[in-house]
Structure formats: C-alpha cells, structure tokens
C-alpha cells in the first residue's frame, strides 16, 4: 500500500524590520485531520476542555481532557500573542501546487491559519469544514468563501443523493452548521481573551466569528448576490 503524502501549508510572516515568523500545517491525507507539531506534557489551563467550554459542546471531559482546537492553536497563540494585529507585513503561504502572497495585517494572516486549524482539529462541530481546509484558499474574500462553502456543501449533498434520492438540495442544514460554528468561535474567543497582552490572536478569532455569523444569518442573501455570475450560463 502506497503511503500518501500529507497536505502541507507553509506560512511566513515577513516584517519590514527583517523579522520572520513561520508556521507549518500538515493534514493527514486520509482523515484530513491536523497532524500536531507540538507535544506538551502539561498544557496551559486555558487548553482544558472545561475551561470556558463552548456552549453545547458535544465533547465530554471523561473522554477528552483538552479542547482539540485549543490544543492545536496553542503553539500559534504562544508565537503571536505579543504581536499587534494591525502591524503590516507580507504573508506568504506555500503549498505543493502554488504560492500565495499578500501585503496585509498579522490579523488576516492569522485568520487564514486559524481557519485551517479549527476545521481540522477533530472538533465534531467543525467536521463539515474539512473538505474546504483540504482546498485551503488563503486571504479569501467573503464572496469567495460563500462560493466555496455553497459549492462544497452541494457537492456533498450530491454524493448523498446518489444513495438517498429523497434528500433535499437546500441550505437549511448548512445554516444550522454555521450557527454552531458561531458558538465555537465565541468559546475560543473567551479562552484566548485570557491569554496574552496584545490582540493579534483575539482579533483573528473575531474575524472568523464575523464570517461565520455572516454565512449563517445571510446565506440566502449572499447567494442571491452571486446569482449574476450564473445568469443564462447553465441553460439546458
């Protein structure tokens, strides 16, 4: 059996003073779960499952000592907690297929990384986002994210439809998923608010929270905003 190569993303934050901060992400090619790069015998208190635990968290403390997302973002939080989020820098993301680069803020770069980590940390609430993490698009706009989210969801529904032809192709389930994502974002923000003297990591979560709130509350409106792209182009 051929062993498949992990999917990898290499992030660099390049500052004007010559300082460079790096972060690497690797995903298991079969499960799309994050492959941890940091092992800590005694994680900090804020990583514990019951520490400011998310509302309606499906995990139990007798089976999970730590929040899986918090455990995986621990290294990133510790790396960037003393960096102001509004500092400008050049963020570079290298993948096996191509390299992305953008002059932007630390916050936007961290938001891109947080998105991958949150989706691939084996939190049951975030499981539906793993396919998007596999095809990670750094610095995506709201319009791009809406398009990718809707497309991924409908493709998943198509695969279900082949065995369950009675299923409906609507976005009610997706809206429910994103409502739960809001709860996870709020819980993570509460954790991170207790760590660090600056605001880079906190603002990254705020950005993700705003995005998930937009998608869960305005999914019909945002999709309508994309209708002009398809008008008359997929006629029978």
C-alpha positions in Angstrom: 0.0 0.0 0.0 1.4 3.4 -1.1 1.7 5.9 1.8 0.2 9.2 0.7 2.0 12.5 1.4 0.3 14.9 3.9 -1.2 18.1 2.6 1.0 20.9 3.7 0.8 24.7 4.1 3.8 26.7 5.0 3.1 30.2 6.3 5.7 33.0 6.6 5.0 36.5 8.2 7.7 38.8 6.8 8.1 42.1 8.7 9.7 45.3 7.5 12.4 45.1 10.2 13.6 41.8 8.7 11.9 39.6 11.3 10.2 36.4 10.0 7.7 34.3 11.8 6.9 30.9 10.4 4.1 28.4 10.8 3.6 25.0 9.2 0.4 23.0 8.8 0.2 19.3 7.8 -3.0 17.4 7.2 -3.4 13.6 7.2 -4.2 12.7 3.6 -6.9 10.2 4.6 -8.7 11.8 7.5 -7.9 15.4 6.7 -7.1 15.8 10.4 -4.3 18.2 11.5 -1.0 16.5 12.3 0.2 18.0 15.6 3.6 19.6 15.6 3.8 20.4 19.2 3.6 18.0 22.2 3.3 19.5 25.6 3.2 17.2 28.7 1.3 19.8 30.8 -0.7 22.2 28.5 -1.7 25.6 30.0 -5.0 25.8 31.9 -6.8 27.6 29.0 -6.5 24.4 26.8 -8.5 22.3 29.2 -11.9 21.1 27.8 -13.9 22.6 30.7 -12.1 25.9 30.7 -14.6 28.4 29.3 -16.1 25.4 27.4 -18.2 26.2 24.3 -21.9 26.3 24.8 -23.4 23.0 23.8 -20.0 21.4 23.3 -20.6 17.7 22.2 -17.4 16.5 23.9 -17.3 15.2 27.5 -14.4 15.7 30.0 -14.3 12.0 30.8 -13.2 11.2 27.2 -11.4 14.5 26.3 -9.1 16.3 28.8 -8.5 19.1 26.4 -10.4 21.1 23.8 -9.0 19.7 20.5 -9.0 23.1 18.8 -7.4 24.9 21.7 -4.7 22.3 22.0 -3.8 22.7 18.3 -3.8 26.6 18.3 -1.7 26.7 21.5 1.6 27.0 19.6 0.2 29.7 17.3 -1.2 31.7 20.2 2.1 31.5 22.1 4.0 32.5 18.9 1.9 35.5 18.1 0.3 36.7 21.4 2.9 39.6 21.7 2.4 40.9 18.1 0.0 43.7 17.4 -2.6 42.6 14.9 -2.6 45.8 12.9 1.1 45.5 12.1 1.6 45.4 8.4 3.6 42.5 6.9 3.9 40.3 3.9 2.2 36.9 4.5 3.3 34.1 2.2 1.6 30.7 2.0 3.4 27.9 0.1 1.6 24.8 -0.9 2.6 21.9 -3.1 0.8 23.4 -6.1 1.4 27.2 -5.7 2.5 30.1 -3.6 0.2 32.8 -2.3 1.5 36.2 -1.1 -0.2 39.3 0.2 0.8 42.6 1.9 -1.6 42.7 4.8 -2.0 42.7 8.6 -1.0 40.0 11.0 -4.7 39.5 11.8 -5.6 38.5 8.3 -2.7 36.1 8.1 -3.6 34.5 11.4 -7.3 34.3 10.4 -6.3 32.1 7.4 -4.3 29.8 9.7 -6.9 29.7 12.4 -9.5 28.6 9.8 -7.5 25.6 8.8 -6.7 24.6 12.4 -10.3 24.9 13.5 -11.6 22.9 10.6 -9.1 20.0 11.0 -8.8 19.6 14.8 -11.4 16.9 15.1 -14.0 19.1 16.8 -17.3 17.4 15.9 -18.9 20.8 15.2 -16.2 21.8 12.7 -16.0 18.4 10.9 -18.1 19.6 7.9 -15.4 22.1 7.0 -12.6 19.6 6.4 -13.1 19.5 2.6 -12.7 23.3 2.5 -9.5 23.0 4.5 -8.1 20.4 2.1 -8.5 23.0 -0.7 -7.4 25.9 1.5 -7.5 29.4 -0.1 -5.6 32.0 1.9 -6.9 35.5 2.1 -10.3 34.6 0.7 -12.9 37.3 0.4 -16.4 36.8 1.8 -17.7 36.4 -1.8 -15.1 33.7 -2.5 -15.8 31.9 0.9 -19.5 32.0 0.2 -19.0 30.4 -3.2 -16.7 27.8 -1.9 -18.9 26.9 1.1 -22.0 26.6 -1.0 -20.2 24.6 -3.7 -18.7 22.2 -1.2 -22.0 21.7 0.6 -23.9 21.0 -2.7 -21.2 18.5 -3.8 -21.5 16.7 -0.5 -25.3 16.7 -1.0 -24.9 15.2 -4.5 -22.8 12.3 -3.1 -25.5 11.7 -0.5 -28.2 12.0 -3.2 -26.8 9.0 -5.1 -27.8 6.7 -2.2 -30.6 8.8 -0.8 -32.5 10.3 -3.8 -35.1 11.7 -1.4 -32.8 14.3 0.2 -33.5 18.0 -0.4 -31.0 20.4 -2.0 -31.4 23.4 0.2 -29.2 25.2 2.7 -31.1 24.7 6.0 -28.5 22.2 7.2 -25.6 24.4 6.3 -27.2 27.3 8.2 -27.5 25.1 11.3 -23.9 24.1 10.9 -22.7 27.7 10.9 -24.9 28.6 13.8 -23.0 26.0 15.8 -19.7 27.4 14.4 -20.6 30.7 16.0 -20.7 29.1 19.4 -17.3 27.5 18.8 -15.8 30.9 17.8 -17.3 32.6 20.9 -15.9 29.9 23.1 -12.4 30.1 21.6 -12.5 33.9 21.9 -13.3 33.6 25.6 -10.3 31.3 26.0 -7.9 33.5 24.1 -9.1 36.6 25.8 -7.4 35.2 28.9 -4.1 34.8 27.2 -1.5 37.4 26.0 -1.1 41.1 26.4 -1.7 42.1 22.8 -4.6 41.5 20.4 -3.4 39.6 17.3 -4.8 36.2 18.2 -8.1 37.6 19.6 -8.8 39.6 16.5 -8.2 36.6 14.3 -11.0 34.8 16.1 -13.2 37.9 15.9 -12.7 37.9 12.1 -13.7 34.2 11.9 -16.7 34.9 14.1 -17.9 37.7 11.9 -17.5 35.5 8.8 -19.5 32.6 10.3 -22.2 35.0 11.5 -22.5 36.4 8.0 -22.8 33.0 6.5 -25.3 31.6 9.0 -27.6 34.7 9.0 -27.3 35.8 5.4 -26.7 32.7 3.4 -29.8 33.3 1.1 -28.9 36.9 0.6 -25.2 36.2 -0.1 -26.1 33.5 -2.6 -28.5 35.9 -4.3 -25.6 38.3 -4.6 -23.8 35.7 -6.7 -26.7 34.9 -9.0 -25.5 37.3 -11.7 -22.4 35.2 -12.3 -24.6 32.2 -13.5 -27.4 34.1 -15.2 -28.1 32.3 -18.5 -24.8 30.3 -18.5 -26.1 26.9 -17.4 -29.3 26.7 -19.5 -30.4 23.3 -20.8 
